[in-house]
Amino acid sequence: MKATLTTLRHGALLLLLPALAVAQQPAAPLAEHYISTKKMTGSFPLVADGKAATLYASASDWPGVLRTLHDVQADVKRVTGLEPALRTDAPSGARPVVLVGTLGHSPLIDKLVHAGKLNPSELRGKWEKFIVQTVANPMPGVASALVVAGSDKRGTIYGLYDLSQQMGVSPWYWWADVPTPHQSSLYVAAGRHTQGEPKVKYRGIFINDEAPAFSGWAKEKFGGVNHGAYEHMFELILRLKGNYLWPAMWGNAFSDDDKTDPVLADTYGIVMGTSHHEPMDRAQQEWKRYGTGAWNYQTNAPVLQEFWRQGIRNMGTKETLVTIGMRGDGDEPMSRESNTALLEKIVADQRQIIAEETHKPADQTPQVWALYKEVQEYYDKGMRVPDDVTLLLCDDNWGNLRKLPKLGDKPRKGGYGIYYHFDYVGGPRNYKWLNTNPLPRVWEQMHLAHEYGANQIWVVNVGDLKPMELPISFFLDYAWNPDALPASGVAAYTQRWASQQFGPKYAADIADILAKYAKYNGRRKPELLDANTYSLATGEWASVVRDYDALAARAEAIGAKLPAADQDAYFELVLHPVLACDNLNLLYYMVARNHEAAKTNQPATNDFAAQAQRLFAEDAEISRRYNDIAGGKWHHMMDQMHIGYKAWHDEPKDVMPEVVTLPAGATAIAAPTSPAAPGKADYVSLDAEHYTQAVNAGPITWQRLPDLGRTAGAVTTFPVTAAPTAAPGGASPHLEYRLNLAQAGPVTVSAYLAPTLDFTNTTGLRYAVSIDDEAPQLINLHTGLTPDNGNRPWERAVAENIILKTSQHTVAAAGAHVLKFWRVDPGVVLEKLVVSQGTVPTSYLGPPATAPAKDQGAAGSLGQR
């Protein structure tokens, strides 16, 4: 069977090869592209005629700026083979120079301002803004300069790294072994270039759940999770225009394991924090090492206060967001006896410590209170913290936002932020192995956060960092300017990203592969898969396997076309996850067929078992290949267990799923007589985006969310801040679907909706549905659904990545009808509708879309008012 499938896959690969030659549509850039290999009027010769412009900076500028200049010096050489000189004395001579510095911190830049060569109003008082500008005769004796100036330390650093990206150096050149295309000349276009200020102030990642992969890798390569690993991480975050880090904390203590870690972070320009349950800049491991007594403020306050005080002393003047509050030890809820009054006292005492140790008012040290899990309940019951503290709102650990600021509330000085997850350890099942985060859904949820004003901090749990390269890039890019990326632009973003790593030739194909494997993984995360996930009887399992096989064939076909220099990066970023997931789904499919065949002692039973065992071994081989890539550079990064979960947590290693083997000579049992095959299906299945008509009203419009969901795309309404529709009906916003029903009588409408939570924290998000002219029925998505472990409706919603709601209707006659889906609350995302008058075959994804009515509209049509 495996050999047959492999043969079929390679046949498909050959069929796909001609398609790869189809011209690709270039993706529009997310930001202006201003470096070219060709000279244009007024352009600045960064590298030309075999010479590179000299890099100049003031010796008194920020150490992080000077350090970054060395990176850019290396980047120019990486691109052109020429290493520019780097100097900190006064520029002179007629040759072009690059002048780099921070406004108010660089005499070099301040002299340009004084001479009227640089407008300071563009930078003064701005947050992390940079300007790249060509200047003629910037100072006596210098004919031409390229100025890279920042409003602050990171502004200058971002300007420098923007040059590197524009030259063709991927931010992932080290972390994903992305090669840099060679260029012999580099010219910077005339004029002023900038990306403005970021819309989200603090943008970062959280290294978490990092054993055995990241921790094993770091121990082998650097002797532990120390500055050797973190220096690469700091650089990556800055190249991606992030600025914030929660460090690894599984057995690790950032400030205690390696005393140079926090010093280097501050030098680089990284703002440090600690996770949601590690207050006062101290790691949980530090309490295990140095704490005495219980982690209990009611019984051990003096010891805890001194422990926290030392954390603020260790912090000193280094740029830090201090986590305040308290959870139970080891990221557990506090005891049942805990109450809001106690937590308010804890916060007050912590702020007093901050004030005493920093010798300035507490509100001058940025602080964060994470409303994680049960802590949100304390807030909802009335607990408050001072206005300068940022309230860090959280998702449910599965990418669904639990709470957002209430529209119209008085703004907070500290604002609001979001703690999000690409990785999680916890119920209903760990998901740590591969990327299972489709970008359209990340966009939709973080769009909500932005529109509701949670823009002070965005931090995302990325697990081991690898293999989350694409969603990390997206999260940080989107945080910089959410307004620059509409829902319809996610696919183009992915294409740009693919082009940045592998060039434009196959970027559209690679982007589609990246999108599809994340979409397929998002239907059900690999750790939640088993032989019973998809339906054998309906052919759903076979269809899922065909989809993965086709994706693997495409990925292999493109890989065969890429040059040798791209192979390591391509395997890490594209081919490995596709092959691994294809193999995993095929494994469970064979187990399912084995179990089915064994019910009647079919001769193929043992063959299916053998195929499953071979696929289990192949999974280990695919992981080994990843660990050995790039000369073993990423050894241990694919050590994460992912097969054979029996509970929410990890087993020590992958476990072969149970299969049945029959003894020799087993007699086949006659299969039960199957009922006669049904005639015409007594249901209609509609992809949400295939509506006949979209009716808008006032400011509210229906918008397609391309590729969001388990099957096709989805639809929702914008703006997401619009008030609920008080009485759906008439000309209020709705979608219409024309369909034919085979008979009169009862009808069930099943709505498949994204697992959005009630982020308004009211009575649950609602929609309404009607057929023809009947009164709309109001449906609440969240009846009985609470985002807590043990709540079966929530566990099912996140495991299946869907909320399924039904309504009952009656039609008076067979024939043509109009189903109407009415907008009630914002944020409701519809993926599929199934209208049935009888039994619908049981399946995981729901029945495939049936043929639409002849006059049905095209996907994503604009509708009418």
N, C-alpha and C positions, 0 to 999 in steps of 0.2 A: 504493500500500500504506500509506504513512504517513498519507495523508488518510483512508483507510478506517479505520485503527486509531484515529486521532484522533476520527473520527466515532463509532466504537464506544465509545471511552472516554467521550466526552461523553454518549452514551446511557446508559452505566452510571452516570455521575455523576447524571443525572436520576433514575434508579431508586433511587439511594442517598439522595437528599435526604429522603424521608419518614422513613427510618430514623434520621436524625440527630435527629429530634424525640423519639425514645424517651427516657424518663426515665433519667438517669444515676445509678448507685449511687455515693454519695460515698465516697471513700477515707478510711480511718481515718488520723488524723495520726500521723506518726512521733514527735512530741513533743506535749506538752500545748499547746493553743491558748488563750491567756489574754487576748487583746485582742479586744474586741468594739466594734461601733458602737452598742450599746445599754447603757444604764445598768442595773446590777444592784446588789443589796444589797452594800454595802461596797466597791464598785468605785471605782477611782481615775480622776478625769477628766483624762486626758492632754490631750485637746482637747475642750472642751464650751462651748456657749453663745458660740461665736465667739471663744474665748480658748484659748491654749495654755499649759500649765504651764511655768514657767521652769526651765531646766536649770542646775544648780549643780554645781561641782566645785572641789576645792582646786587652787590654782595650782601647788602643789608635787607634784601627782600626776604620773604618767609622761607625758611629752610625747605618746606614742602614744594614751593615753587622751583627753587634751585634743583631739588631732587628730580622733579618732573622734567625739567629741561634736559637732564641727562637721558631720560627715557625718550624724549623727542629726538635728541641727537642720535640715539641708537635706532630710532624708527626711520629717520632719514636714510641712514646707512642700510637699514633692512630693505628699504624700497629701492634705493638707487645704487647702492654699493659705495657711496661717497659719505664720509663722516664729516659733518660741519664742525668748525671750530666753535668752542663755547668759552666766552670770556666775560669777566666782570669788571673790566676797566672801561675807560671812555672810548666810544667808537670814533674811528677816524678813517679817512680815505674815501675814495669815490665808489668803492664796491658796495653792492646792496647788503644790508644787514637786517636782522630780525631783532627788534627791541621788545623785550618782555618784562612785564612788571605789574605790580599791584598799586592802584591809586592810593596815594597817601602813605605808602610803605616802600616806594621805590623812587629814589632821586631821579633815576633815568626817565620814568614816566612823568613824574611831577615837573621835570624841566620841559617836557613836550607840552604839558598843559600851560605852563608859564609862558612858553613861546607862542601859544595860540595854535599849536599843531594838533591838539587833541582836545575835544570838547568834554570837560569833566562832568557835565550834567547828565551825560549818557550813563555814567557809572556811579556817581556819588549817591550814597544812601541806598544803593540797590543790593539785593541778595543774590550772590553767586552769578552775577552777570559778567559776560566777557564781550570784548569787541576785538575783531580782527580787521585791521584797516591798513591800506597802503597809504604811505605818506611820502610826498616828494620833499627833498631838502629838509629833513627833520631837524637837522642841527648843522652848524658850520662844518664844512668839509665832508659831509655825508650826503651823497646824491639821492639815495632812495632807501626807504625802510618799510618793512612790514612790522606793524605794531600789534602785539598781542597784550592787551591790557585787561585787568580784572577789577571789579568793584571791591573784591576781598580775596582772601587767599584761594578759596576754591574757585572763584570766578576765573582767576588767572590760570589755575590748573586745568579747568575745563576747556579754556581757550586753547591751551597747548595740546591737550588730548584731542580736541576737535580737529586741529591740524593733522594729527596722526591719522584719525579716521578718514579725513578728506584725502589724505595721501594714499589710502588703501590698506592701512594696518587695522585689522579687526581687533576689537577689544578682547576677543577670545584667542588671540594668537598663541598665548601660553596655555590657557586652561583647556583649549580644544585643539591645539596644534594646527591652527589655521594658517596656511602659508600666505606670504605677502607677495603679490604680483610685482615683478620688476618694472621700473620705469626709469628712463634715462633723463627725463626732464620733468620739472614740476613748476607750474605757474599759478600764482594766486590772483584771482580776478580783482580788478580795480574796485574801489568802493569800500563800504563798511559792512561787515558781516557779523551777525550776532544771533543768538537764540533767545535773547531776552532773559527774564527771570523765571525760575521754575514755579509752577502753580502749587506744587506740594513742597513744603519747606524742608522736611527731613524724609529722605527716600532711601530705604535700605533693605537688607536681608538678614535672616536669622539662620545660622548654621545650627542644626538641631537633629536629634534622633540619629546622631552621626556614627553610631557603632552598628555593625562592624566595618562599614565601608570607609568613610572618611577617616575615622580614627586609625584604622589599620593601615591605610595609605600613608597618613601623616607620620605614623610611628616608623614605618619602614623608610620613608624618604627623608624625614627631618628629625627623627628621634622623638617625635611627639607633636602635639598640636601647639606649636610654638611660633616664634617670629619668622622662622623659615617658611612656614606655610602661610602665615598671615600677611607677610609682605606681598606675596602674589595676590592674595585676596584684596588687600587694600588697593593695590593698583587696579585690579579689575573693577572694583566698585567705582573708582574715580573715572576710569575710562568709560564706564557706562553712565557717567554723570549722576551717580548716587553719592550719598555722603554719610550713611548711617549703618551701624553693624551691631547686632546682638551676637556675641561670639559663641562658639561651641561650648556646651555645658554638661554633656554626658561624661562624667568623670574628669571634666576639664574645668580649670579656673583661669580665665584669661589673665588677670592681673597677678595671680599668685604662681602660676606654673612657670612663667617666663617674665621677669620683671621688666624686660625691654619691650614687651608687647604694648602696654598702654602708652609708653613714651613714643614708640614708632607710630602708633595710630595717630597720635596728636601731631607728630611731625608730618606725616603724609597728608593730614587734613581730614581724617575720618572721625566723625562724631561717634563716640561709643555709648552703648547702653547695656543694660542687662535685661533678661527676659521678664515676662509678665509676673513671675513668681520669685524673682531674686531682687529684693529691695536694697536700696542705698548703695548701689554699685558694688555689691558683693555677690559672688557666685554661691550657689547651693553647696558646691564642693568645699568652699571655704568654711561654711558652718560645720560640715562633717569633719574638717581638719582641726578647726580651732574652737568651735562652739562647745559649751558645756551646758548640761541640763536639757530641758525640753524646748522645742521650738514653739513656745506658748507664751504669749505676751501677758496673759493673766497670772501665770506662775513664775515667769522668768524674765520680767521686763528689764531689770538692771543689766543682765548679761547681754540681752539682745541689743540694748541701747549702746553698750560699749562696742559690740560687734559692728553695729551700723556706723558708729562714730568713726571707727577705723577705716571703714569704706570711704567715707567722705574725705578723711585725711589722705588716703591713698590717691583719691581722685585729684586733689590739689586744684590746679588751675586748668587742667586738661579739659578740652571741650567734651561735655558729657550731658546726656539726658538721664536724669536720675529717676529710676523707678521707685515709686513709693507705694505704701499699702502693705498688705500681707496676705498670703495664702498659707495653707498647711504645708508642712515639710514635704519636699519631693513633689511639688506641683499638685498637691491634693487639696480638697476643700478644707477650710478651717473647721474646728469642732462645732457641733450643733449649738453649743452654748455661746458661740461667737454672736455678736450683734452689731448693729450699725454704730451704736455709741462707742463700743470698744474700738472698732475700726477707725472711727473719727479721732479717737484719742491717739491711736497709733500714728495716724497721719500727722496730727498736731505735734506729737513728740518727735517724729522724724524731721519735720520742718524746723523745729527748734534746734535739733542737732545740726542740720544743714546751715542754719544761720550762724550758730556758734563756731562751727569749724571753718566756714568760708569768710567769716567776719564781714558779712554783708547781709542785707535782708533776704529772707528765703525766696522771695519772688524774683530775685535776680539770678537764681540758679534754675535752669529749665528742668521741669519735673513732669513725670508721666504716671498716670494711674490707669492700669489696664482693667477694663471691665470684662474680664475673662470668665466664662462659665458662670459659677454661682456669684461671682463678684458683681455681675450686672444686676443680680437680684437685690443686692444691698443698695445699689443706686436706685433701682426702681422703687424700693421701699422708702426712699427719702434720704439716703446718705449723700452728703455733699462734701466736696473738697474745695479749697480756695480757687478763685477764678483764674489764677495764673497757671494752674496745673492743667496739662493737656489730658483730656479724657480719651483714652485709647480704646475705641470700640472694636469689637472682634467678630469674626465669622464663627460658624459652628464647627470649625476645624475641617470642613468639607467644602469651603469656598462659597458659603451662603451667608450673607451679612445678617447678623442678628438684630442690630439696632443702628439707627442713624439719628442725627440731631433732628429735633422737631423744627419744622419750618416756622419762621416767625419768632423763635425764641431769641432772647437777648444774646448777642454774641459773647463768647467767652474770650478773655485775654489769652488764655492758653490754647484755645481752640480744641478741635477734635482730630483724632487720627484713626487709622485702621490697622489692625493686626490680622493678616490674611495667611492662608495655608496653601502651599503646593505639596506638602508632605505632612504626615500625621502619624503619631503613635497613640492608639486609643480605639474605642469602639465606634461603629460596630466591627471595624477591622483595621489594622495598620495598613497604611499605603506608603511605601518608602522606596520602591524599587526603581520605577521609571516614571517619565512624565505622563501624568494622566489628567492634565489641565488644559482643555481646549481653550484657545485664546478668545473665541467669541464669547464664551461664558465669563472669563476673567474680565473682558472689556465691559460686559453688561453689568456685572456687579460693582466694579470700580467706577463705572460711569455714575451709578447711583451714589456712591460715596462722594464723588466730586460734586455732583449737582446738589447734594444735601449739605455740602460745606465741611466735610471731614477731610481737610486738606493740610493739616499741620504735620502729620506723620503718616507715611505708608511704610509698613515693614512686613515682609513676607517670609514665612518659614520655608526654606528651600532644601531642608534635609542635608544631604551631602554636597550640595552645590552642583556637582555633576550627578545626573545628567539632566539638569533643569536649565540648560543654557538659553534656549529660546524663550521660555516663559519669564526667566529673570530679565532678559533684555527687554521684553515687552513691558513688564511691570514697571521697570525704571524709566523707560522711554515714555510710557503713558503717564507716569507720575510727573514728568517734566512739564508736559503740556497736553492734558486730556482733550482740550478743545481742538487740537490739530489732527485728531484721529477719530473720525466718525465710525459708526458701526459698519458702514459699507467699506471701510478702509482696512479692516483687519487682514483680509487676504493679501492686499497690496503690501501691508507691513511685513507679513511673513515672506513675501517674494523679495522685498528689499533686503531682509535679513539673510535670506538664502544667497542673494547676489553678493552681499558683503563677505560671506564666507567662501563662496565657490565661483563667483563671477556670474555674469548675466546669462550665459548661454543656456543653462538648464535651470535657471532660478525658478521659473514658473512651475516646472515639474517637481523640483525639490520642495518648493513651498507647499504644493498640494499634497505631497507625501507626508511632510511634517504635520500639516493640518489634519490629514486623515488618520494618521496613527494616534494622534492625541484624541481625536474625536472617538475613534473606536475604543481606545482605552478608557475614555470618559463614560462610555455606555455602562461599563462595569469594570472597576479597577481590577488589575490582574490578581491581586491578593484575594478578591472576593469571587473569582471564577471557580466553578467546579463543573462536573459532568452534567449537572442538571440546570445550568444557567439558561441555555437556549433549548428550544424545542426540536427534538428529532422528528417527531411526527409530522410537523408542518414543513420540514425542510429548512427551518431557521438555522439550525446548527451548520448545515452544509453551506448555506448562503454566507454566514459569518466567516467560515473558513475560506470560501472562495474570495471574499473581499480581502482578507489578509494575504492570501496567496497572490492575488493580483497586485497588491501593494508591494509585496516582496519582489515580485518579478520586475516591477517598474524600478524599484530601488536598486536592484542588482544591475539592470540594464544601464541606468545612469552611471552607477559606479564603474562599470566597465568602460565608459567613455571618458571618465575624468583622468587627468594626468596623475602620475605616481605621487607627486608632491601633495595632492589632495586626498590621498587614500586614507590616511590616519584620521584626519578631521571628518571625512565623510563617514567612515565607519562609526566614529564616536557619536556624531550628531544625527545621522540619518539611518545608515544601514543596520547598525546593531539593534536599536530599538524595534525596527520593523521586523528583522529576522527573529528576534527574541519573542516578540508578541505573536507573530505568525506561528512559530513553533509551539508556543504555549497553548494557543487556542486549538491547534491541531491535536496536541496532546490530550486535552480534555474532550475533544470530539471523539478521539479513538477510545477513550475510557467510556464515554457515553455509549458508543456503538458496542463496545465489549459488554457492558451491563445489559443492554437491550438484547444482544444475541444470546447471552447466557440464560435469559429467562426461558428460552425454549431449546437450550443445548445446541444451538446452531454451530455447524462446523467452523465458521469464521471466528468464533469466540476467542480461541487461543491466538489466532492471527492478530486480531485487534489488540489483545493484551501485549503481544510481542511488539507491535507497532508503538503502543503507548510507552513501553519500557525503553525502546530505542529513542523515542522523542524526549523522554526524561533525561537520558544520557546526552542527547544533542543540546538540551538546554544548558547543561553544565559546560559543554564544549563552547557554546556561544559566549558564555560568561568568561571562560578562560581566555578566549580570543580577545575579548575586550581588555581583560587584565594585563594581557601581554602586548597590547598595542603600543606603538611608539617606543619600542625597546623596553617595555615593562614600566613605562612612566606612570601608568595608572593602576598598577598592581594593587588589588584589594577593592578597587572602586565598584566592582560588581560582585562583592561577597554577600550582598543582601539576600536573605532567604525570601522566597516568593511563591513557592509551590507547597501545598499541603497544609495550609492553615486549618486548625481545628477550633481555635478560639480567636479573640481579637489580637493577641500578641504573637510575637515571633516564636517559631521553633528554632532550635540551634542551627538547623540546616534544612535544606529542601527535603520534602518527604514525598516519595512516589505515591500518587493516588492509588487507591485500592482497585485491583482488577481481578476478574474471575478467570481461572484456568480450569478447563474440563479434563477429567482423566481420559486416557486413551480409550477409544471405543464407546464413548458416551453416545447414547441414542438421542437423536433429535426428537423433540416433542412437537406435535403439530401446533402451529400458532392458532390462537383463537380466531374464529371467523370475524373478519372486519365488517362493520356495517357498510352498506352500499355507499359509494362515494356521493357526497352531496352534489346537487345540481348547482345552479347559479348561487353565488354567495348571497346570504341574506343580511349582508352588512355593506356599508360604504366606508372606506378608510380614506381620510383626507389629510395630506400634509398641510400644516397651518398656512404656509406661504402661498398655497394654491387657492386663494379665495377668489370668488367671482367679482366681488366689489368690496372696497374699503370705504366706509362712510366716516368722514372726519367732522369735527364740530368745534368751532371756536379755535382756540390755540392747539387743540388736541388732534394729533395725526397718528395714523397707524404707520409703523415702520417695520420693514423686514430686517431681521438679524441673520445675515447669511451664515449658514453652516452651524448655527447654534442648535444643540440638541442631539438626541440619540439617533435620529434618522435624517431628515432633510433640515431646512432652516426653520426659524421661528419668527413670530411676530409679537410686537408689544406696542404700547403707545408712548409717544413723547409729547411734551416734556414729562419726565418722570416726577417732576415736582407739582404737576397739576393736581388740583383738589379732586377728591372722589366725585364720581357722577352720582348725584343724589337719587335720581329716579331713572334708571336705564329704560329706554324705549323711545319710540318715535324717531326723531332725527338725532338722538344722542349717538356717540361714537360706537360703531359696531362693524363687524365683518359679516359678509354674506357668502354663503356657499350653496350653490344650486346643485341639487341631487335628485335622483329618482329612487323611489322606494317601491318595493315589489308588491306591497299589500297594505291595506288599512289596518289600524290597530295600534298596540303599544310599541313604543320606540325608546331605546336607551341611547343616550348620547354620552360617550366617554371622552373626556378631555384629558389629554396628556400635557402636563405643564411642567416647566422647569422648577426644580425644588427650592424656589425662592421662599425665604422666611418673611414673617411679618415684621419688616424692619421699621415700621411705624409704631410697633408695640401698642396696637389698639385691639381690635376684635378679630383680626385676621384679614388677609387680603381677599377680595371677592371679584367674581365675574358673574355674568348672567348669560343664560342661553334660552333660545326660543326657536320654535319651528313655525314658519309662516307668520300668522298674525296673532298667535297666542301671547299672553302676558309673559315677559321674561322671568325665568326662575333664577333667583339669587343663590349662588353657590359660594361657600367659604372654603378656601384652600386649606385652612389651618385648624379646622375643627378637630380637637383631640391631639394635635401635633405640637409637641414641645421639644426643642432641640437639646435633649438630654439623653445620655446613655440609659438604655432601659425603656425609653419611649418607643414602642414598636412602630407607630406610624412614621416617626422621624427616621429611625434606623432603616426602615424600608425605603423611604424617600431618598436618602443619601446613598444607600447601597445600589439602588436601581437608577439613581439620577433622574428621577421623575416623581411628580405627584399626579396620581390618577384619580379623577373625580367623575362621578356619574350623575345623570339626571334622567328622570322618566317623563315621557311625553306620549301623546296619542295623536295619530293623524286619521282623518276621516276617509281618506281615499288613497289608493295606489297612484303612482305617477310622480310628476314633478313637484318638488317642495323647495323651500328656502330655509336653510338653517342659519340662525343669526347668533353670533358670539358677541356679547355686549361688554364694553369696557365699563368697569365700576371703579376699581382702585388702581393707582399707578403701580408699576413694577411687576404686573402679572405677565408672564411670558408663555405664550401658547405654542406648542410644538406639533400636535396632531389631534384630530378629531375622528372618532369612530362612531358611526350611526348604525345601530343594529336592530333587527327585528327577530332575532333568534340567537342561536348559539354562535359565538365567535371562537374560532380555534384558539386554544391557549398558547401563548407565546410570550417571550420576554419583551421584545420591541414593539409588540402590537402588530396587527396585520399590515402587510405592505400596502402602500397607496393603491387604490383601485382607479380605474380610468376615470378622469374627470368628465363632467358634463361638457357638451360641445361648446357652450358659450361661456365656459369658465375663464376667468382672467388669467393673465400670465403672472408668474410669481413676482411678488414685489411691486405690482402695479400701484400707482399713486392713489387710486380711489377718488372720492369726490367729497365735497362739502354739502 
